[in-house]
Every structure is written in structure tokens, then in C-alpha cells.
Amino acid sequence: MRVSRLMLVTLRDDPAEAEIPSHKLLLRAGYIRRLSPGIYAYLPLLWRVLRKISAIVREELDATGALETLLPQLQPAELWQRSGRWAGYTAGEGIMFHLQDRQGRELGLGPTHEEVITALAADLLRSYRQLPVNLYQIQTKFRDEIRPRFGLMRGREFIMKDGYSFHADEASLRETYAAMDRAYRRIFSRCGLRAVAVEADSGAIGGSASQEFMVTADAGEDLILASPDGAYAANQERAVSLAPEAIPLPGGARADGQGEPLATPGQTSIEELCAGHGFAPSQTVKVLLLLARFEAGLVQPVLVSLRGDQQLNAVKLANALTGRLGSEHGALLAVEPLTRDTLRDWAVPLALDAISFGSIGPHLPDGVLEDQGLVVDTSDPRAGFAGAASLPGDSKPSLRRTFLRLADATAAELPAFVCGANAPDTHLVGAAWGTLAPRPETLDLRAAQPGDRCQHDPSQQLEASRGIEVGHIFQLGRKYSSALGATFTNEAGADEALWMGCYGIGVSRLAQAAVEQHHDANGICWPSAIAPFEAIVVIANAADDGQRTLAEQLYADLQAAGIDALLDDRGERAGVKFKDADLLGIPWRVVVGRGAADGQVELVQRSGGLKQELAAGAVVDALLGRLEVERAGLAI
């Protein structure tokens, strides 16, 4: 390929829309162009990168016996309704693009394909003799991101490899899960990425176990918490740890355990309360008042107690709510603070005058959830009120009149604490569980933090780094097969639901993650395995016949030797070509300049800046040797 025919347009300045280095460089180097927020065209250079990544993915997955297929992007809503995810992906998170066809049938553009593949398995896999089966595809997926950002990192359209396996038993599922783990590690190594496997939350996909693969980078959106010995690593959404020991409250619990009232005018936060009276945050209990909205219309008030120095992990709370109420009331659509705005938006009839915000205690009575003079037919569990347009189907909001009371273990374990008094500008000092209020259901609801002690070894502390998720594998179990009736006949002749696994890699995201991990002040430094070209031949002076002739010969020799080469044959100044070569990030540059008359050229390594003068006839062997070393190193 010749640069003069490459439709190459590079930019000298960073585009205003780009926020992180990889996004800036891909735009500046002419790899992508934005059509609208979150929607990008992959220009010829990036398409070559994506093809190389896809080839590595295919080689590794095919070697495990996985079968490539291609599934429809347009999916009927009925499948998603049967699995219970339609409302969550549309009315809840709202990440699915959905539409109606001319017959009024609802359809969605697939962000993932569990429902489709499970429906096919139900039709095709009938006997244990056909199992296990592992299918994968590489295609475009869609997500209606609220705030697309960072280029290909968080787009509305992206290329993904997703795979699904089917098994007769859990042991077989675990074997394939382990095989995918090994294949993923090889894929990321071959692509030249430093990736770490971490425990992860399964999110809306579901399942009993999952693991993310993170490319470490300062611009990563995910926080990774890991132990120094490498024995533990997890996404913060999933991470567990030992919280710092609480400082005992002087005087302990008061005699009746109800606590002594303390005037706290204007002190509505833990920080203000502690600053005003000398308390330590770990001596306090803060109470969060929330509303959880479910697919079938239930609006469940939730009272969460946390130790004052801890933060709520929203993912852990969502999982707890789904586990306790989701099976009866459908998908969890949202969890938000209980405010007047929330009540109005959800069309819930509830006045808030009886609640003393800023001094809420764990003993807040259920009576504050009464109708406040409004008449409701509580005999109808789906009784509700007009105006909740965001609820699916004909579901209407129905407010439950009792709190679901939950507490993080750090709060539940306090023998005495300071908390709100449920009265304006008043707190209680020396309150205790069991007397002030029954101890709520105790769970792990806190967000693990850097510096927390590790559970497996309390002498170690969790360390933080940023990561970009490029892969995720799940043990789904029977969630989808049970919902969609995907059964097989086992060896005993009985029907049972298939066991399933799910395995994803963000192909386009991986490409940008590679740039985020491999760049410098001058541009991209592609790993050779996924670079659009392995070498670029630069003619310093295109008007010099000797330089042009030697460069053309070298270009032909490199191609004949199987080296993916690019020839910069433009009539630009040498400095412009060198800057563009650095910006493009081609791993090796062969400069044909003044030494051409003596058959000498310069070989330059993009990453590291190694320069070597050598005879033109030695270039091919030198490059082949260098590339072989690089490929061997990446495959380790």
C-alpha cells in the first residue's frame, strides 16, 4: 500500500471532542472519523487493525473447537420479554435501541445475543450427545449510551466478539469457562496488551461467576483493586475487603440503648456532625432513604444503614434488591434517592413532611409511608396512579408501605453509635441495635477502597489502578435456558435445562485500548501483531531518482518476504513524513535518504527509538529477525 493512495488525512492539533490520549491520536492519525456522538467510521487504517485483531481472536477460539456463526442484529422483543430483560434494557437502563415494524411488532437492535442464541439452542440441541457446543460471532452491537465519550471506548455502535457455550452439566461448563480464560489471556498477549483478569459483577447479563479482563491504563473508567501479592484482583463493583476498625464510641451505649438527644442545628452531613462534636465518622451510622422501582410496578422504599466512614456500592445494593424482589416483581428498573422529584416522576402519592432529612435514623417508622390523606385501593397489588409513562406495558406504580431495611456489616456490628433522631436538627448519641431498632438484614453493601485490608491476608492492603475492560466471561448457569425452554434429554432419558456460558471481547474497544497503553508524545506505538502495517518505507526526497528507485525495490522485497509494508511515496518534505510516521505508529521505519547512493538506509524502531544504519540488502533479514522476536515475546 502507498501512502499517496491511502486517503490519509492527519491533523496537527487535538480535536476539541477528544478527551483522552487514544481518542485524540486515532482522530489525528486518520484512523477514525466521527459521524455523530458515539458513532464512528472506521477508516482504512483502523479497519486493517480490526481485521488483525479479529484474526487473532478467530485463531485462538477456533483452536479450542469453538464454531463461528453470525446472528441477526435485529431481535424480536418477545425473546427478551421471556427472559425478563426487555423492560430492564428499555424502560430501565434504556440502553437498547428499540422500534416497531410496520405490523406493530416490537424489535430491538442487539447489545448482546443471549436470548437469540438460547432460542436457537432450544430448537437445535436436543440430546446430551450433541454437547458441549461453543459458538461465537464477531459483529456490530448497539447501545443507546446516555453520554457517549472517549471515542470507541463508550460508543453507541461497536464491534464485539461474543460467544456462548451449552453443556449437559456444570462441570462441563467450568471446563469451557477455564478454556476461554486461557484463550483470552493468549489473545491479549498476542495483541501486545498488558491485561489483568479481575473478579467482576455479572450485571444485567447475570450468572453465578464472571471475570473481566482489564487493560491497565490511566484513562481507564474502571477502578481495579488488587493485593500486592497478586492473589486477589477485582473490579471495585465486585471487590471485597476488611474495613478499617471502628473507633469505639466513648461511654458506649447509653443505659436504655435509645441514645441521648443531641442538638445538631444545620449539621445534616456526617462531616458537619463530626466536625461540630468531635465524633469520628466510624462512630456514626448514616441512613440512606431510597426508592427501588421494579418492572411489574412495585415501588419499594429502602432504608440502608452504613457506617459513617463508608460509601454505598450501588451494584451490590442492586444485586441484593434483585435477589430479594426480582423473581416476584420483574426486573429492577431504577434505584434513586427518595425525593419529591422522584415521587413526582414515578407518580407515587407520598408527602415527605414526616421525614426529617439530614437527621434520619435507622428507627424511622413505616408510618411515614402512609398516604398522607390520599385514598388508595390497597387491595389491588397493582393499584397505582396515572403518569408513570416510563413503566413498561400497563404496569402502574404501587408504593409498598413498609421499608426494606438493610445494613452493611460495618454498621450492623457497631455496639454503640451516633445516628439521626428522626427529628429536626437532632441526633442520638450512644444508640444500640436491638433497643433503638431491630438489627436490619446484614449484607456487604459497602464499596471497598484502596488501602483497605485484604480478606485473604489482612497484613496486605488493596492497591488501586485504572483499567479498560476489553473482555468478560460468565458462567450463566441455567438462567436463560430455563426462561426460554432450552432443554435437552440427558443420559437417563429425562429433560433438563442446558447449562450455559457467555464470553465477550470488545474488538473495537481493544484497538483503542492498545493505543491508550502504547503511545508517546509523538503518536501511536502499535504492537506489531495488530499494527496496520509492520513497516513503513519513507523516501526522504521523492524527487531524487536514486532514493525513489531504492525505496521501490525495498518495498517490493519486504512484501515478497511477507512483511506488511507501507510506502510513503508522497512529495512532502522529509520532516512531514517522519512526523506522520510517528503519529501513525507503524512499528518499523526504513528511511531511504542520502545514503541511498551507497546502498545504505536507516532502520528505526518506533517504540524505543532504536536506530541502525545498514545495507539495503540486509533490511529484509533484519526486519524478519526483529519481528520474529517480537511475535515470540508476545506469545509467551
N, C-alpha and C positions, 0 to 999 in steps of 0.2 A: 504494500500500500504506500502511496506517495502522499505527502502532506498537501501538495497542491491540489489533490483530488479528494481531500478528506472533509471538505466543508467545515474546516476548522476556524472557529472564531473565538479568540481568547480575550479576556478582559484584564486590564491592568489594576482596576480598583475593585474593592469588595462590594458586591451588590447590597443595597440597603436592606433587602428582605432577609439576608442570611445572618444567622446569629452565632453559629459555631464553626470552627475551622473547616471541617469536612464539607459542610454545606457551601461555604464561601469558595473553597477550592474546586469543587465539582462544577459550580457555575462559572467560575473564572476560566477554568481549563476547557470549557466547551463539552463537558460530559452530559449535562442535563440542561433543560430549559423549562421554566415554569409556565404552565398554561393558565392556571388559576390556583388558589390556595389548596395545597395538598395534592395537586395533580401535575405531574411532570412528564415531559417527553424524554425518553432515553435516547440520546443521540448516538451516532455510530461507535464512538469510543467506549461509552459505557455499555452499550449492547455487547461489545466484544468481552468486556469484563464479566457481564452477567452470564454470557454463554460459557465462559471458562469455569465460573463458579458452579453453574448448573451441571457441567460435565463432570466435575469432581464429585458433586452430590450423587449423580447417577452412577458413577463408577463404584462408589463406596456402598450405596444401597443395593445395587444390582449384585454386588459381591456377597451380600447377606441373603440373597434369594428373594428380595422384595421385587414386586412386579409394578411397573409403571403403567398408569392409566390416565385418563383425562375425564373429569366430571363436569357437569354443567354448572355454569356460574349463576344462572337464573334458577331459583329454587322455590317450590311451592310452599306457601305458608303452612299448609296442613301438616307437613312433616315436622316443622318446628313447633307447631301447636301440640302435636302428640308428644314431643319430647319435653314440653313445658318451657321452652326457651323463647318463644315468639314474643311474648309480652316483655320479657326482660331485655331483649335485644332491640325492641322497637319503642314501646312506651316507657321502659325503664331506662337503661343506659342510652338507648336511642342510637346505637352505633350501626344498625343495619339500614342500608338503603332499601326501601320497600315501595311497592307500587301495586296498582291494579291493572290487569289487562282489559281488553275491550269486552270480555264476558264478565267483568267484575270480580275475577279471581285474584286473590292476594298473592304476591310473589316478593321474594327478596333477593338482592344481589349478595352472594355468599361471602361473609367474612371468614367462614370456616365450613367444613363439609361433613361433620359427624352424622347429621341426620340423613343426608343423601347416601353416604356410603353404607350406613346401617340398613337403610331401606333396600339397597341392592343386595347386601349380605342376606337379608331375610328372604329374598327371592332366590338367591343362587346357592347359598351354603345350607345344606340340609342334613349332612351326616358328619360325624366325628372323623370319618375317613378323609374328608376334604381339608381338615385343619392340621396345623395352623396356616393362615393366609396373611400375607403382609402386602398391602397395596400403597402406592404413593403417586403423587402428581406434582407437577411444577406449573403453576398458572397464576393469573392475576386474581387478587382478592380485593374486597372493598370494605371500608369502614367510614362511617359518617362522623369523622372526628369533629368535636366541637371547636378545637383550636389546633388545626394542622400547623406543625412547626418543624424546624430542623431538617427541611428537605425531605429525603427519603426515610428519615427516622420515624416520623409520625405523619404519614400521608393518608390520603383518602382512597388511594389506589396503589397497590404494591404487589410485587411478585413474591410468591411464597411456595415453598415445598411443604406439603402436608401429607402425612402417611397415617394409615390405620391398619391395625392388625386384629385378627379374630382367632380365638382359641377355644379349646374344649375345657380348659381348666386354668386356675390361677397360676399354677406352676409354669405352664407353657407361656402365659402372658409375661411372667417375670423373666423368663429366658430371653424372649424377644426384646423386652424393655432393656435388659442388660446388653444385648447385641446392638441395639440402637444407641445406647450410651457410648459403646466403644466406637461405633461407626461415626457418630457425631464428633467425638474427640479427634478422629483421624481427619475428618472433613475440615475442621477448623485449623488443625495443624498444617494440612496441605495448602490451605488458603493463606498461610502465613500469619495467622491470628493468635494472639495470646488470649485464650479463653479459659474461664474458670467455671466449673459446674457448682451450682448452689441449690439448696433446698428452696422450693418455691410454693406459692399458693396456687391451687388449681383454678381459682377464679370461676368464671361463667362456664368454662369447659367441664369442670367437675372432675371427680375421680378420687381415688384413695391416696395416690402418691404422685408427685411431679418434681421435675428437676429442670432448672433453667441453665442455659449456657450463656455466660456474660463475657463480652469483650471489655476488658478493663480500659477505661478512658476517662479523662477528667470531665468530658462533656456528657457522660452517661446520665440518663434520667433516673436510674435505679441506684439505690444505696445498698451495697453489699457489706454484710457484717461477717467477719471471719476471725477464727482463732489464729494466733501466731504459729501454732504447730501444724496448721493445715488440716487438722482433723474435722473442722466444722466450718461451713460457709453457707450463708442463706441470704436471700433477699430480705430486706427489712420487713416486708409484708408478712413473712413467714417466721422470721428469726425469733428465737427464744433465748433467754439469758437469766441470770440471777441479778435482781435489782440490788442497789446499794442497801445496806442495813438501815432501817429507820432509826432515827434518834428518839429515845424514849421521851414521852411527854412528862415533864416534871409534875410530881404529885399523882401521876397515873389517873385511873378512872375515879370520878367522884363517887361518893358513897352509894348513891342510888343509880349510878350509871347513866343518868339522864343528862349530865353535864350542867355546868354553871353558865347562865347567860352572861354574855359579854357584849357591851355596846361597841359596834363597829361602823359608825356612820361613814358612808361613802367608800367603804372598803369592800368592794364587790369582787375582787380577784384574789387568788392565793398570794400573789406578790404583795398586794396592798395590805392584806391581812397580816402577813408575816412581818412586813416592814413596820407596821404600826404597833405590833405587840411582841416582837422578838421570837415568834414561833419559827421553827424550821419547817419547810414545806413537807418533809416526810412525816411530820406530826399531824398533818391535816388530811381530811377526806373531802375531795371535791365531787360534786354530784352533777352529772350531765343529764339534762332532760331532752329526750329525743322522740321523734315520731318515725316509725317504720311503716312503709306502705307496701302492700302485697297485691299480687295480680288479681285475686278474687275480690278485692275491695277493702279488706281489713286494713285499718289504720291502728297500729299497736303503739301506745305510749311506752317508752322505755326509760327506766331510771338506772343509770350506770354510775357506780361509785368507784373512784380511782384515788390512790394515794396522791397527795398534792404535788409531789415532785415527779409524777409520771404522766405520760401522754397516751391518749387512746389510740389503738391501732384499729382503724376503720375496717380493714379487711377481716381481722379476727372477729370484730363485732358482727359484721355482715354474715360471716360463716356461722356464728352462734345463732343468729336470728333465723337464718335459713334452715339450720338443723332443727330448731325448735318449732317453727311455724310453717316452713315452706311446704312440707308434704300435704298439709291441710288447706293452705291458703294460696298456693301457687308461688310463682317467682317473686323474690324480693325486688321491688322496683326502685326504692329510694329509702335512704335514712337521712333525716335532716333535723337540725335543732327545732324544738317546739317553740315557734314564734307566732305572732299574729299573722305575719306574711305567709308562713307555712299553712296555717289553718285556712286562710283565705284561698290560697292557691289550690288546696286539696278539698275545699268546700266542706270542712269539718266544723260543726257548730260547737264551739267551746270558748267561753270567756276565760281570760287569764288573770282576772283581778285577784283571785285567791292564791296566786303563786307569787312568792317574794323572790324574784330573780336577783341574783347576787348573794343570796343567803339561803339557798336551797339545801336542805339536809336529807339524809337517807331515809328519814322517817316521814317524808312528805306523804300525806294520806291520799288514798284513792279518791276521797271525796272531792278533791279539786277537779276531778274529771267529770263531775256531774254536768247536766245540760245547761245549767245556769239559766233556768227559766224556759228553755226551748223544749218543745214536746217532740219526742222521738218514739216511733213504734219499735221498741227493743225486742219484741217477739220475733221480728223478722231479722235474721242474722245479716241479711244483705241490705237492711234499711239504710238509706243514705240521703244525700242531698244533691240537688242539681248543681252542675257547674264543674265537675271534675272531668273535663274533656280529655285529660291525658290518660285516664284509665282505659284499659282495653275493653272492647265489646260493650256489654251493657252493665259492667261492673260499676257499682257506686260506692263511695266511701262509707265505711261503717266503723265508727270510733269505738274501740274497746274501752270499757270504763274502769279497768284496773291496770296498774303498771306491771310490766315485765321487769322485775328487779334483778339486776346483775351486778356483780362486783368483781373487780380484778383481785387476784390473790393478795397483792401487796396491801390493798385497803382492808380486805377481809381479815387479815392476820394481825392488824393493829389492836393491841389490848385496850388502848385508850387513845382518843384523838380529838381534834378540833373540827367542827363542821358547822354548816349553816343551821339556824334555828327555825327556819320556815317563818320568820317574822322579819319585818323590815329592819335593816341596819343592826342585826343581832346574830351572834354566833354562840355556839355552845363549846365550853372547854371541859375536857375530861369525860366525854361521852364514851359509851361502850356498846358493842354489839350484844344483842340479847335482851337489853333493857331499854335502850333508846329505840331500837328497831331490831327485828329479827335479822340474822346474818343472811344476806341475799345469796342466790346461787353463785358459787365462786368459780371463775374461769380465768384463763390467761387472756387478758384484753389489752395489756399494755404494749407499747411499742418498744422493742429492745433498742438500746442506744449504744453508740461507741463508748468504750470504757466500762461497760457492764461486765461482770464476771461470767465466764463461760460455764455452762452447766456441766460439761463433761470434765472440766478441770478448773475449779474456782480460783486457782492461782494465776490463770491467764485471763486477759481482758480482750473483749471483742475490738477488732480494728476495722475501720471503715475505708471503703474505696468506692469509686463510682463505676458503674457498668452499663453497657448497652446490651440488651437482650437480643441475641441472634438465633437462639434455638430453645425449644421447650418440649419435653417429653412427659407423657402422662400414662399412668395406669388407670384407665377409665372404669375397669370392672364391668358391671352389667347395667350401668345407668341407662345407656341409650338402647341397648338390645332389649331390655325389659320394657321400656316405654314404647318401642316400635315393633315389638313382637318378633324380634330376630332370634329364632330358636333353631336348635339342631337336635338330631337324635343321637344320644350317647351310646356307649357300648352296651348298656343294659336295655336299650330299646326305648328309653324314656326321653321326652322332650325337655330341654332346659335352655336357658338363655345363654347366648355367646358371651365369652369374656373378650374385652376389647382394650386396645392400647391406642394412643394417638401421639404423633411425632411431627413437630413442625420446625422449619428453618426459614427465617426471613431472608430470601435471596437478595433482594434489592437493598434491604437494610444492612445485610452483611457487607455488601460492596462499600457502602458509605462508612460502616464501622471500620473497615480496613483503612480507609483514608484517615479517619479520626485517630487511629492508632499509629499510622505510618505517614507522617508528613513533617516538614520543617518550614523554616521561614521562606523558602523559595518555592514550595509547592508540594505536590504529592510524591510519595516514595512507595510505589506499588510493590508488594511482594511479587516476584517473577511469575509465580504459578497462576496469578489472576490478572496480571498486567495486560492492558490491551495489546501491547507489543512487548517483546522481550528486549529488543534493541532498536535504537534509532541511529541511522547514519546521517550525519549532518555535514553538508557541503559548506565550508566556511565562505567560499566565494564562488557562487554559481556561475559567474562569468568566466572563470578560469577553466579552460577545456581539460587540463590535466586533472584538476580536482574532480570535475564532474565525471570524467571517464573512470577514474579510480573508484569513486563513490558508487557509480552504477555497477561496476564489477563486484565490489564488496557486497552490495545489496543483493545481487543475484547469487553470490556464493553463500551468503547467510541463509537465504531462502532455500537453496538447494540442500543445505545441511540440516534443514528442519527447524531453523531458528526463526521465530515470528518477528519479522523486521519491518521497520518503517523508514522511508527515505524522505528526508526534508530537502526537497529539490526547489524550494521557493527562492525567489530572487531577493529575499530580505537580507539585511545586514547580519553578520555572524552573531552579534550581541543579542539581537531579537530572537534568533533561532535558539541560542543557548538558554535564554530566559524561558522560552516556550517549552523547550525540552525538560527543563527543571520543573516547570509548572505541570506539565503532563505527567511527569513521574515515571517515565519509561526506565526500567532498571539499569540498562547499559546504554552508553552513548559512544559511538565511534565518530570521531571528528576527523574529517579529511580536510587538511589545511595546507600550510606552506610546505610541509614535509612530503606532500604528495609526489613532488618531482623526484624524491629519493626513495619513494615507495614506503614512507613512514606515515603512520597515523597515531592518533591518541585514543586510548580506551579509558572511559570514565565511568565509574560506578556511581549511580545516582544516590544511593544510601551509603553514607560514609565518605564519599568524595575521593575514593581511591583513583589515582591517575597513573597511566602507564603508557610510555612510548614503545611502539613495537612495529615490526614489519607488517605491511598489509597482508602478506601471505600467512601470517601467524594468527590473524584475528579470529578466524572461524574456530580453530582448535582452542584458543584461549577462552573464547566465549563458551564453547561447549563444555570445557572443563569447569568453568565458573558456575554455569547453570546446573551442571550435574551435582556439584557440591551443594548448591542452594536447595535443589529438589530433595536431595538426601537428607539435608538438615531439617527441612520442613516436614518430612515424612516420619521423623523419629517420634 
